[in-house]
C-alpha cells in the first residue's frame, strides 16, 4: 500500500489526538496497488481506495479501452477496472484517483496485445513514441549539431502517437499556419495526450502527402492541434540524448486523425544510365551512383526524369535566387524513386529571370551538374547552385529575356574597378558616365549572361564620394520585360585609415570554406577580422547572417576601429522585415545608430574590438564596411 499527497502538518496534529493503534489516514488518499497488468484477452481487476473524503477517477481521453466503475464515490471503496480483448499492440495509460485537497494517487494500467512491439519499419508495425524513444536512444549515437544531423540516414521509420505539445520558438507557435514559405511544423508526440515522459520531437515536418503546407487553413487542410492522432514517417536521430525526427522536411505527417494523402510508399525503380548526355542516369541511377564507390562529388553528370512534385509547393524558379527546387522520378509519379533537383539554374546554366517560363509538374527534364547526399534531410540531390536544366521538354535554348539583378554597388576609395552581373539570352550594350571607362565587354557589346567591368581612378578626396552611372540596355524587340537598367557605383571618399568591406562574395573569396549554416567561424581581410558565433553566409540571397542569440565580433590586431557601417539584407527577401538591423535590440554595442527604416546602421568609436549580439531575432546583412586606423 502506498500513501500519496498528505497534508503533513494537519496529519501530524491529528496523530497527537489519535489512538496509537490507528492505521488508516483520516485526511488523505491511498490505493492498494500502483499498477494493474492485463493479458491480451482483457478482464476485470480491482483497486481498493482508502480515504475519508469524496473521490473521483479520471483517465486520458485516448484511453477508451479502459472502463471504470464506479468512477466517483465517498470514503473507502472498491473500483472495478475492465479491459476488452486487445488485437493491437500493447497499451498503457495512467488513471488518477483524486480526493480534492486531500490529494491524489495514480495507477498505471497496461494490457498486452496480439501484435508484438513495433519495429517502425512499416505502417502496420509503427512504433509508439515510447518504443521509438527506446530504440533511438539505444541504437543511434548522440549528436549535438542540429544543422548536420546524420541520424538513421536514408532509413525511414513510422511512428504513431498523439500530439501533446506544439513547439514555440521566438514567441511564435510553430504550427503549419505560422510556417510561411518553410511549410513545416514542429511538435511533440507521446503514447497519449497526457503522457509527456516518453515523447518524440517531430522537428520541421512536412504536411500530408509529404508536401509543404501552403494554406490557408481550412476544413480540407486542417492545422495540427494538441490531441491530434498522427502517423509520422521519416528518418530519426538522437539529438542531445533526445529522440528527434530529422528536420527540413525529411519527415512528414503521413496521417492526421486518420486522413492521409500518400507520399510514403516508395516503389523502387530499376537504375539505368551512366551519367553521360547520351545516356543520362534516371532518378534511381543517380541515387545508386552517389552510393557507389565510383562516386565523385566534383564530377558533372546528367540525370533525366519527369518532375514529380508541384513546384508551386516545393519552390519554383524565383528571380531573387535565380534557381528552383523540384524532384524528378521515372514517369512523374511521387511514389517511385525520386531524385531532388536542389538550387538548379535554368537552361543554358543561366539564373532564371522574369520572362523565362516556369517549370511544372509533368515536365521532362535533363539536369546537368554535381550531385550529392544531403545528410540533414536524408535526400539524394544536386549540389546547390552547381547544376542546371540542360533541356526542358526537349528544348535546350532559353526564351529571350534580359535582367540586371543588382543596381547599386559600393567600393572603397582605393578600388579602381567594379564588375556588374548581367543575366539573359539576348544581345545588350553598356555605357558609363562620370569619368569611368568600360573595360569589359569590348566596345560595351555583350550577349547572354555576362559581366560589365568598369575602371576608374582611385578617389583621393577626403570630402566627397565619386559616383559612376552605368546604363545597360537591350534593343531586342522580343524581350517583354525591362529593356534598360541604370546601375550606380559609389566610390567612397578617402579616409585616414584602412577601409575593409565584408560581403558574401568577399568573405567567400577570402575563405572558401566559410560555412553556409550557423556555426562558429571567422574570416580576416586586410588585417580586420570578422568572427561569428552561430552565424554564416547564405549563398541564395548573398548575405551574411547572425542567428538569434548569436553574435558578430569585428576586431583588428593592430590599431583601433573608428567606424562600422552595416547594410541590411532587404532587397528581394520576403523575410527581411523580421531580420533587419533593429533586431540587435539590447545586444547592439554602445554607439550604434540605426536608421528609421532599419535598413542601415553606423557605429562610431575607438575600439580594438566591437561585438554585436542578435538579441531579438536573426539579422541579415549584405555589407559590413569597417574603417580602422592601424
Secondary structure as GFF3:
##gff-version 3
##sequence-region A 1 630
A	DSSP	beta_strand	2	4	.	.	.	ID=ss1
A	DSSP	alpha_helix	8	17	.	.	.	ID=ss2
A	DSSP	beta_strand	29	31	.	.	.	ID=ss3
A	DSSP	beta_strand	35	38	.	.	.	ID=ss4
A	DSSP	beta_strand	43	51	.	.	.	ID=ss5
A	DSSP	beta_strand	54	58	.	.	.	ID=ss6
A	DSSP	beta_strand	66	69	.	.	.	ID=ss7
A	DSSP	beta_strand	72	74	.	.	.	ID=ss8
A	DSSP	beta_strand	77	83	.	.	.	ID=ss9
A	DSSP	beta_strand	91	98	.	.	.	ID=ss10
A	DSSP	three_ten_helix	100	102	.	.	.	ID=ss11
A	DSSP	beta_strand	104	111	.	.	.	ID=ss12
A	DSSP	beta_strand	127	128	.	.	.	ID=ss13
A	DSSP	alpha_helix	129	139	.	.	.	ID=ss14
A	DSSP	beta_strand	142	143	.	.	.	ID=ss15
A	DSSP	three_ten_helix	146	148	.	.	.	ID=ss16
A	DSSP	beta_strand	157	166	.	.	.	ID=ss17
A	DSSP	beta_strand	168	169	.	.	.	ID=ss18
A	DSSP	beta_strand	172	173	.	.	.	ID=ss19
A	DSSP	three_ten_helix	180	182	.	.	.	ID=ss20
A	DSSP	beta_strand	185	190	.	.	.	ID=ss21
A	DSSP	beta_strand	200	205	.	.	.	ID=ss22
A	DSSP	three_ten_helix	208	210	.	.	.	ID=ss23
A	DSSP	beta_strand	229	234	.	.	.	ID=ss24
A	DSSP	beta_strand	236	239	.	.	.	ID=ss25
A	DSSP	beta_strand	242	245	.	.	.	ID=ss26
A	DSSP	beta_strand	252	256	.	.	.	ID=ss27
A	DSSP	beta_strand	259	260	.	.	.	ID=ss28
A	DSSP	alpha_helix	283	291	.	.	.	ID=ss29
A	DSSP	beta_strand	301	307	.	.	.	ID=ss30
A	DSSP	alpha_helix	311	314	.	.	.	ID=ss31
A	DSSP	beta_strand	324	329	.	.	.	ID=ss32
A	DSSP	beta_strand	339	344	.	.	.	ID=ss33
A	DSSP	three_ten_helix	347	349	.	.	.	ID=ss34
A	DSSP	beta_strand	364	374	.	.	.	ID=ss35
A	DSSP	three_ten_helix	375	377	.	.	.	ID=ss36
A	DSSP	beta_strand	379	392	.	.	.	ID=ss37
A	DSSP	beta_strand	402	403	.	.	.	ID=ss38
A	DSSP	beta_strand	408	411	.	.	.	ID=ss39
A	DSSP	beta_strand	417	424	.	.	.	ID=ss40
A	DSSP	beta_strand	427	433	.	.	.	ID=ss41
A	DSSP	beta_strand	437	440	.	.	.	ID=ss42
A	DSSP	three_ten_helix	442	444	.	.	.	ID=ss43
A	DSSP	beta_strand	445	447	.	.	.	ID=ss44
A	DSSP	beta_strand	450	455	.	.	.	ID=ss45
A	DSSP	beta_strand	466	473	.	.	.	ID=ss46
A	DSSP	beta_strand	484	491	.	.	.	ID=ss47
A	DSSP	beta_strand	498	502	.	.	.	ID=ss48
A	DSSP	alpha_helix	504	510	.	.	.	ID=ss49
A	DSSP	beta_strand	519	525	.	.	.	ID=ss50
A	DSSP	beta_strand	528	538	.	.	.	ID=ss51
A	DSSP	beta_strand	543	556	.	.	.	ID=ss52
A	DSSP	beta_strand	560	568	.	.	.	ID=ss53
A	DSSP	three_ten_helix	576	578	.	.	.	ID=ss54
A	DSSP	three_ten_helix	581	587	.	.	.	ID=ss55
A	DSSP	beta_strand	592	594	.	.	.	ID=ss56
A	DSSP	beta_strand	600	607	.	.	.	ID=ss57
A	DSSP	beta_strand	609	613	.	.	.	ID=ss58
A	DSSP	beta_strand	619	629	.	.	.	ID=ss59
###
